[in-house]
Amino acid sequence: MSKTILIIDDEEKLRNLLARIIRAEGFEVLEAGTLKEGTKTIASKAVDVLLCDVKLPDGNGVDYVINTKQLYPSIEIILLTAYGNVADGVQAMKNGAFDYIIKGDDNDKIIPLLNKAFEKVSLQKRIEQLEEQVGQKYNFDSILGSSTLIQESISLAKRVAPTEATVLLLGDTGTGKEVFAQAIHSSSARAGKPFMALNCSAFGKELLESEIFGHKAGAFTGALKDKKGLIEEASTGTLFLDEIGEMHIELQSKLLRVLETSEFIKVGDTKPTKVSVRIIAATNRDLQQEVQDGKFREDLFYRLNVFTIFLPSLKDRKKDIPVLANHFLLIYSTKINRKVTKMSDAFLATLSKHDWKGNIRELKNVMERAVILCDEQELAVQNLPLDMQLASDENSNKQLSAFELASVEKLHIQRVLNHCKGNKTETAKLLNIGLTTLYRKIEEYKIG
């Protein structure tokens, strides 16, 4: 990776000297004498680190940090000043500067400081690449697992993807329904068009109606201007409605109209709006039972149930746990910048024994937590939540005495406290307990 630095300083001799020193270390150096020239250079060149004087003919470097970081958040900025000013230094850091140093100290400090800045730039680029690969560019290759059940689900999704058929994804929470919806969209003729997702359980009836169908100005108190709903935003693309079983029955009729006529009426409007959108819905509920109980429209159920795909729970595809765990290990070791490269056999065995009620989402959270707590290159059982540690004990089938359980719990709390350097709020978060409970445990176990 090329390392490009831009120096903005109106003192030409000093700027040239600094550029020669930096170039001698193998960096590529660009130069500018004013903020205006520097801005043009940043717009046309891939700049990684900016060295900027504070006092310049056309502005102040401290203020310049704000605009530059807003437009180019990945650029790290080091400010240079001839006169040390604590207030300026504090403000520069608040504005997003990487560091603030006094001219004259440059020769001693600048190269180590640049190397640190480039480490941060490199890490951020790796994170962005990973997030792009695993979070944005969904396709069927991104769905991990070789077990028969998941391969059957993938095969069905590949068959329906090129069609315009409405798809209903069934399965427990955390089984990856949105990932499947994204993959279907990306493998369809609508790929490259909008993909909008909405969890129907996250909104009340009125707000959900506005979110999906939009509203006209004045439709209700606070509706100051027209708003497009997600159905309109997703036009020519795909709308994914997660937890469709939570949708209020009055809104179900409006969705049914979209599926039957490709049109809908915004809240407060009198004229229908035409739309071309593919609907993919998902639920962890038994919709047939919901129909019998009068909680879900039968006609909408049959409209949604054109092509159904069941996503298996993780406990039914435990063969896939190692590859999924390794996938999350790579993501979080990179994101958190930890050199954790592997998992112990005991760690993997414990993962396989767990029942994973939260499915892939739970595994993802457990792996993130484990990487945070790991101080070695290999994940071990002690990096797992306490209940999983106890389950990994060869004697876990026997009933633990209250004393044994308390000893294990005390040791675990102490270990997490040490990791968080005594920060009780962070400790409680990692332990997944309330702060009050943590304080009570600390007092009960006399943890210092």
C-alpha positions as CSV (number, residue, x, y, z in Angstrom):
1,M,0.0,0.0,0.0
2,S,1.4,3.4,-1.0
3,K,1.7,5.9,1.8
4,T,0.8,9.3,0.6
5,I,1.3,12.4,2.7
6,L,0.2,16.0,1.9
7,I,2.1,18.9,3.6
8,I,0.2,22.2,3.7
9,D,2.6,25.0,4.9
10,D,3.2,28.5,3.5
11,E,6.8,28.5,4.7
12,E,8.4,27.0,1.5
13,K,11.9,26.3,2.9
14,L,10.5,24.5,6.0
15,R,8.0,22.6,3.9
16,N,10.7,21.4,1.4
17,L,13.0,20.4,4.3
18,L,10.2,18.4,6.0
19,A,9.3,16.8,2.6
20,R,12.9,15.6,2.1
21,I,13.0,14.1,5.5
22,I,9.8,12.2,5.0
23,R,10.6,11.1,1.5
24,A,13.9,9.6,2.8
25,E,11.7,7.2,4.9
26,G,10.0,5.9,1.8
27,F,6.8,8.0,1.9
28,E,5.2,9.7,-1.1
29,V,4.9,13.4,-0.3
30,L,2.7,16.1,-1.9
31,E,3.0,19.8,-1.1
32,A,0.7,22.8,-1.0
33,G,1.2,26.4,0.3
34,T,-2.4,27.2,1.1
35,L,-5.6,25.5,2.3
36,K,-7.1,26.1,-1.1
37,E,-4.2,24.4,-2.9
38,G,-4.4,21.6,-0.3
39,T,-8.1,21.1,-0.9
40,K,-7.6,20.7,-4.6
41,T,-4.8,18.2,-4.1
42,I,-7.0,16.1,-1.7
43,A,-9.8,16.1,-4.2
44,S,-7.5,14.8,-7.0
45,K,-5.1,12.5,-5.2
46,A,-5.5,9.7,-2.7
47,V,-4.1,11.3,0.5
48,D,-3.6,9.1,3.6
49,V,-2.1,11.6,6.1
50,L,-2.3,15.4,6.1
51,L,0.4,17.5,7.8
52,C,-1.1,21.0,8.1
53,D,0.2,24.2,9.6
54,V,-2.1,26.0,11.9
55,K,-1.5,29.5,10.7
56,L,-2.0,29.8,7.0
57,P,-2.7,32.8,4.7
58,D,-6.2,31.7,3.8
59,G,-7.4,30.1,7.1
60,N,-6.8,28.2,10.3
61,G,-5.7,24.6,10.4
62,V,-7.6,23.8,13.5
63,D,-10.9,24.8,11.8
64,Y,-9.8,23.1,8.5
65,V,-9.8,19.7,10.4
66,I,-13.6,19.8,10.7
67,N,-14.4,20.2,7.0
68,T,-11.7,17.8,5.9
69,K,-12.8,15.0,8.3
70,Q,-16.4,15.4,7.2
71,L,-15.5,15.0,3.6
72,Y,-12.6,12.5,4.0
73,P,-13.1,10.7,7.3
74,S,-10.3,8.2,6.5
75,I,-7.6,10.9,6.3
76,E,-5.6,11.3,9.5
77,I,-4.5,14.9,10.2
78,I,-1.5,16.1,12.2
79,L,-1.3,19.8,12.9
80,L,1.9,21.7,13.0
81,T,2.4,25.1,14.9
82,A,5.3,27.4,15.6
83,Y,3.9,28.3,19.0
84,G,2.5,25.8,21.5
85,N,-1.1,26.6,22.5
86,V,-2.9,24.2,24.8
87,A,-6.3,25.5,23.9
88,D,-5.6,25.1,20.2
89,G,-4.3,21.6,20.8
90,V,-7.4,20.5,22.7
91,Q,-9.7,22.0,20.1
92,A,-7.7,20.3,17.3
93,M,-8.2,16.9,18.9
94,K,-11.9,17.6,19.5
95,N,-12.2,18.5,15.8
96,G,-10.8,15.1,14.8
97,A,-7.0,15.7,14.4
98,F,-4.8,12.7,15.0
99,D,-2.2,14.8,16.8
100,Y,-0.9,18.3,17.4
101,I,2.9,19.1,17.6
102,I,5.2,22.1,17.8
103,K,7.5,22.9,14.9
104,G,11.1,22.2,16.0
105,D,10.2,18.9,17.5
106,D,9.3,17.7,14.0
107,N,12.5,15.9,13.2
108,D,12.4,13.8,16.3
109,K,8.7,13.1,16.5
110,I,7.3,13.3,13.0
111,I,8.4,9.9,11.5
112,P,7.2,7.8,14.5
113,L,4.0,9.8,14.5
114,L,3.4,9.3,10.8
115,N,3.9,5.5,11.3
116,K,1.3,5.5,14.0
117,A,-1.1,7.5,11.8
118,F,-0.6,5.1,8.9
119,E,-1.3,2.1,11.2
120,K,-4.7,3.6,11.9
121,V,-5.3,4.4,8.3
122,S,-4.4,0.8,7.3
123,L,-6.6,-0.7,10.0
124,Q,-9.5,1.4,8.9
125,K,-9.1,0.4,5.3
126,R,-9.1,-3.3,6.3
127,I,-12.2,-2.8,8.3
128,E,-14.0,-1.1,5.4
129,Q,-13.0,-3.8,3.0
130,L,-14.3,-6.5,5.4
131,E,-17.5,-4.6,6.0
132,E,-18.0,-4.2,2.2
133,Q,-17.3,-8.0,1.7
134,V,-19.5,-9.3,4.5
135,G,-22.0,-6.6,5.2
136,Q,-22.9,-5.0,1.9
137,K,-22.1,-7.3,-1.1
138,Y,-24.4,-10.1,-0.2
139,N,-24.6,-13.1,-2.6
140,F,-25.1,-16.8,-2.2
141,D,-21.3,-17.3,-1.7
142,S,-21.5,-15.2,1.4
143,I,-23.9,-17.7,3.1
144,L,-21.6,-20.1,4.9
145,G,-22.2,-23.7,5.6
146,S,-22.0,-27.1,4.0
147,S,-24.7,-28.9,6.0
148,T,-27.5,-30.5,4.0
149,L,-30.2,-28.3,5.5
150,I,-28.6,-25.0,4.7
151,Q,-27.6,-26.2,1.2
152,E,-31.2,-27.1,0.5
153,S,-32.3,-23.6,1.6
154,I,-29.6,-22.0,-0.7
155,S,-30.7,-24.2,-3.6
156,L,-34.3,-23.1,-3.3
157,A,-33.3,-19.4,-3.0
158,K,-31.1,-19.7,-6.1
159,R,-34.1,-21.1,-8.0
160,V,-36.5,-18.3,-7.1
161,A,-34.0,-15.4,-7.2
162,P,-34.3,-14.8,-11.0
163,T,-38.1,-14.7,-10.9
164,E,-40.4,-12.0,-9.7
165,A,-42.1,-14.3,-7.3
166,T,-42.9,-13.1,-3.7
167,V,-40.8,-15.0,-1.2
168,L,-41.6,-16.0,2.4
169,L,-38.6,-16.8,4.6
170,L,-39.4,-18.9,7.7
171,G,-37.2,-19.6,10.6
172,D,-36.2,-18.7,14.2
173,T,-34.8,-15.3,15.1
174,G,-31.1,-15.0,14.1
175,T,-31.0,-17.6,11.4
176,G,-30.0,-15.1,8.7
177,K,-33.2,-14.2,6.9
178,E,-32.1,-10.7,5.9
179,V,-28.8,-12.2,4.5
180,F,-30.9,-14.6,2.3
181,A,-33.2,-11.7,1.2
182,Q,-30.1,-9.7,0.2
183,A,-28.7,-12.6,-1.7
184,I,-32.0,-13.2,-3.6
185,H,-32.1,-9.5,-4.5
186,S,-28.5,-9.5,-5.7
187,S,-29.1,-12.5,-7.9
188,S,-32.2,-11.2,-9.5
189,A,-32.9,-8.8,-12.4
190,R,-33.4,-6.1,-9.8
191,A,-29.7,-6.3,-8.6
192,G,-28.2,-2.8,-8.5
193,K,-31.6,-1.4,-7.7
194,P,-32.7,-0.3,-4.2
195,F,-32.9,-2.9,-1.5
196,M,-34.9,-1.6,1.5
197,A,-35.4,-3.6,4.8
198,L,-37.8,-3.0,7.6
199,N,-38.5,-4.8,10.9
200,C,-42.2,-4.7,11.4
201,S,-42.0,-5.4,15.1
202,A,-40.0,-2.2,15.7
203,F,-42.9,0.2,15.1
204,G,-46.4,0.8,16.3
205,K,-49.3,0.7,13.8
206,E,-49.4,4.4,12.8
207,L,-45.6,4.8,12.6
208,L,-45.3,1.6,10.6
209,E,-47.9,2.7,8.1
210,S,-46.0,5.9,7.6
211,E,-42.7,4.1,7.3
212,I,-44.0,1.6,4.7
213,F,-46.4,3.7,2.7
214,G,-45.3,7.3,3.3
215,H,-47.5,10.3,4.0
216,K,-48.6,13.7,2.7
217,A,-47.9,16.9,4.5
218,G,-50.5,17.6,7.1
219,A,-51.7,14.0,7.3
220,F,-51.2,14.1,11.0
221,T,-49.6,16.3,13.7
222,G,-45.9,16.6,12.9
223,A,-46.2,15.7,9.2
224,L,-44.7,19.0,8.0
225,K,-43.8,17.7,4.5
226,D,-44.4,14.8,2.1
227,K,-42.5,11.7,3.0
228,K,-41.8,8.7,0.7
229,G,-42.5,5.3,2.3
230,L,-40.1,2.4,1.9
231,I,-42.3,0.8,-0.7
232,E,-41.8,3.9,-2.9
233,E,-38.1,4.1,-2.0
234,A,-37.7,0.5,-3.1
235,S,-39.5,1.0,-6.4
236,T,-37.7,-1.0,-9.2
237,G,-36.0,-3.0,-6.4
238,T,-36.9,-5.1,-3.4
239,L,-38.6,-4.5,-0.1
240,F,-37.8,-6.9,2.7
241,L,-40.4,-7.0,5.5
242,D,-39.0,-8.8,8.5
243,E,-41.3,-10.1,11.2
244,I,-44.3,-9.7,8.9
245,G,-46.4,-11.6,11.5
246,E,-46.2,-8.5,13.8
247,M,-47.9,-6.2,11.2
248,H,-51.2,-4.9,12.4
249,I,-54.1,-6.5,10.6
250,E,-55.4,-3.2,9.2
251,L,-52.1,-2.6,7.5
252,Q,-52.1,-6.1,6.0
253,S,-54.9,-5.1,3.7
254,K,-52.8,-2.2,2.3
255,L,-49.9,-4.5,1.7
256,L,-52.3,-7.0,0.0
257,R,-53.3,-4.2,-2.4
258,V,-49.7,-3.7,-3.4
259,L,-49.2,-7.3,-4.1
260,E,-52.4,-7.5,-6.2
261,T,-52.4,-4.1,-8.0
262,S,-48.9,-2.7,-7.7
263,E,-50.3,0.5,-6.2
264,F,-50.9,2.0,-2.7
265,I,-52.3,5.1,-1.1
266,K,-50.1,7.2,1.1
267,V,-51.3,8.3,4.5
268,G,-53.4,11.5,4.0
269,D,-53.5,11.1,0.2
270,T,-56.5,10.4,-2.0
271,K,-54.8,9.2,-5.2
272,P,-53.0,5.9,-5.6
273,T,-49.3,5.7,-6.3
274,K,-48.0,3.1,-8.8
275,V,-45.0,1.1,-7.8
276,S,-42.8,-1.8,-9.2
277,V,-41.4,-3.6,-6.2
278,R,-40.6,-7.2,-5.2
279,I,-41.7,-8.2,-1.7
280,I,-39.7,-10.6,0.4
281,A,-41.2,-11.3,3.8
282,A,-39.9,-13.1,6.8
283,T,-41.3,-14.3,10.2
284,N,-40.5,-16.7,13.0
285,R,-44.2,-17.1,13.7
286,D,-46.5,-19.9,12.5
287,L,-48.6,-17.8,10.0
288,Q,-51.1,-20.6,9.4
289,Q,-51.9,-20.7,13.1
290,E,-52.0,-16.8,13.1
291,V,-54.6,-17.1,10.3
292,Q,-56.7,-19.5,12.4
293,D,-56.5,-17.2,15.4
294,G,-57.7,-14.3,13.3
295,K,-54.5,-12.3,13.7
296,F,-53.3,-12.6,10.1
297,R,-55.3,-12.2,6.9
298,E,-55.7,-15.5,5.0
299,D,-55.7,-13.8,1.6
300,L,-52.4,-12.0,2.4
301,F,-50.9,-15.3,3.7
302,Y,-51.6,-17.0,0.4
303,R,-50.2,-14.0,-1.5
304,L,-47.0,-14.1,0.5
305,N,-46.7,-17.9,0.5
306,V,-46.0,-18.2,-3.2
307,F,-42.5,-19.5,-2.6
308,T,-41.5,-20.5,1.0
309,I,-38.0,-21.2,2.2
310,F,-37.3,-22.5,5.7
311,L,-34.0,-21.5,7.3
312,P,-32.7,-24.1,9.7
313,S,-31.7,-23.2,13.3
314,L,-28.0,-23.4,14.2
315,K,-28.6,-26.3,16.6
316,D,-29.8,-28.3,13.5
317,R,-26.6,-27.5,11.5
318,K,-23.9,-27.8,14.1
319,K,-21.5,-29.0,11.4
320,D,-21.3,-25.4,10.2
321,I,-20.3,-23.9,13.6
322,P,-16.5,-24.0,13.0
323,V,-16.6,-22.2,9.6
324,L,-19.1,-19.6,11.0
325,A,-17.0,-19.1,14.1
326,N,-13.8,-18.7,12.1
327,H,-15.6,-16.2,9.8
328,F,-16.5,-14.0,12.8
329,L,-13.0,-14.5,14.3
330,L,-11.5,-12.9,11.2
331,I,-13.9,-10.0,11.2
332,Y,-13.5,-9.1,14.9
333,S,-9.8,-9.7,15.2
334,T,-9.4,-7.3,12.4
335,K,-11.9,-4.8,13.6
336,I,-10.7,-4.8,17.2
337,N,-7.0,-5.0,16.0
338,R,-6.2,-8.2,18.0
339,K,-3.8,-10.8,16.8
340,V,-6.2,-13.7,17.5
341,T,-5.7,-16.2,14.8
342,K,-7.2,-19.5,16.0
343,M,-9.5,-21.4,18.4
344,S,-8.5,-24.2,20.7
345,D,-10.1,-27.6,20.3
346,A,-11.8,-27.2,23.7
347,F,-13.2,-23.8,22.6
348,L,-14.7,-25.3,19.4
349,A,-16.0,-28.3,21.3
350,T,-17.8,-26.0,23.7
351,L,-19.4,-24.1,20.8
352,S,-20.7,-27.3,19.4
353,K,-22.3,-28.4,22.7
354,H,-24.2,-25.1,23.1
355,D,-27.9,-25.1,22.0
356,W,-27.7,-21.6,20.3
357,K,-31.2,-20.3,21.0
358,G,-30.2,-17.0,19.4
359,N,-28.8,-18.9,16.4
360,I,-26.1,-17.2,14.2
361,R,-26.7,-13.8,15.8
362,E,-25.9,-15.3,19.2
363,L,-22.7,-17.0,17.8
364,K,-21.7,-13.7,16.3
365,N,-22.0,-11.9,19.7
366,V,-20.2,-14.7,21.5
367,M,-17.3,-14.5,19.1
368,E,-17.0,-10.7,19.3
369,R,-17.0,-10.9,23.1
370,A,-14.4,-13.7,23.1
371,V,-12.0,-11.8,20.9
372,I,-12.3,-8.7,23.1
373,L,-11.4,-10.8,26.2
374,C,-8.6,-12.8,24.6
375,D,-5.1,-11.7,25.4
376,E,-3.4,-14.6,23.5
377,Q,-3.3,-15.7,19.8
378,E,-5.7,-18.5,20.5
379,L,-9.3,-18.4,21.8
380,A,-9.8,-20.5,24.9
381,V,-12.8,-21.7,26.9
382,Q,-12.2,-19.0,29.5
383,N,-13.0,-16.4,26.8
384,L,-16.6,-17.7,26.6
385,P,-19.6,-16.6,28.8
386,L,-19.8,-18.3,32.2
387,D,-22.7,-20.6,31.4
388,M,-20.8,-22.0,28.4
389,Q,-17.6,-22.4,30.5
390,L,-19.6,-24.5,33.0
391,A,-21.1,-26.6,30.3
392,S,-17.6,-27.4,28.9
393,D,-16.5,-28.9,32.2
394,E,-16.2,-32.7,31.8
395,N,-18.1,-33.0,35.1
396,S,-20.7,-30.5,34.1
397,N,-23.3,-33.2,34.2
398,K,-22.9,-33.5,38.0
399,Q,-24.7,-30.9,40.1
400,L,-22.3,-28.1,41.2
401,S,-22.3,-27.2,44.8
402,A,-23.1,-23.5,45.6
403,F,-19.5,-23.1,46.7
404,E,-18.0,-24.4,43.4
405,L,-20.4,-22.2,41.4
406,A,-19.5,-19.1,43.4
407,S,-15.8,-19.8,43.0
408,V,-16.1,-20.0,39.2
409,E,-18.3,-16.9,39.1
410,K,-15.9,-14.9,41.3
411,L,-12.9,-15.8,39.1
412,H,-14.8,-14.9,35.9
413,I,-15.9,-11.5,37.2
414,Q,-12.3,-10.8,38.4
415,R,-11.0,-11.7,35.0
416,V,-13.4,-9.5,33.1
417,L,-12.8,-6.6,35.6
418,N,-9.0,-6.9,34.9
419,H,-9.6,-6.9,31.2
420,C,-11.7,-3.7,31.5
421,K,-9.0,-2.1,33.8
422,G,-11.6,-1.7,36.6
423,N,-14.3,-0.1,34.4
424,K,-17.4,-1.5,36.0
425,T,-19.8,-0.2,33.3
426,E,-17.8,-2.0,30.6
427,T,-17.5,-5.1,32.8
428,A,-21.2,-5.3,33.4
429,K,-21.8,-4.9,29.6
430,L,-19.5,-7.8,28.8
431,L,-20.9,-10.0,31.5
432,N,-24.4,-9.1,30.2
433,I,-25.6,-8.2,33.7
434,G,-26.9,-5.0,35.3
435,L,-24.4,-2.5,36.9
436,T,-26.3,-2.9,40.2
437,T,-25.9,-6.7,40.0
438,L,-22.2,-6.3,39.4
439,Y,-21.7,-4.1,42.4
440,R,-23.6,-6.6,44.5
441,K,-21.4,-9.4,43.3
442,I,-18.2,-7.5,43.9
443,E,-19.3,-6.8,47.5
444,E,-20.5,-10.4,48.0
445,Y,-17.3,-12.0,46.7
446,K,-15.1,-9.2,48.3
447,I,-13.4,-8.6,44.9
448,G,-10.7,-6.0,45.2
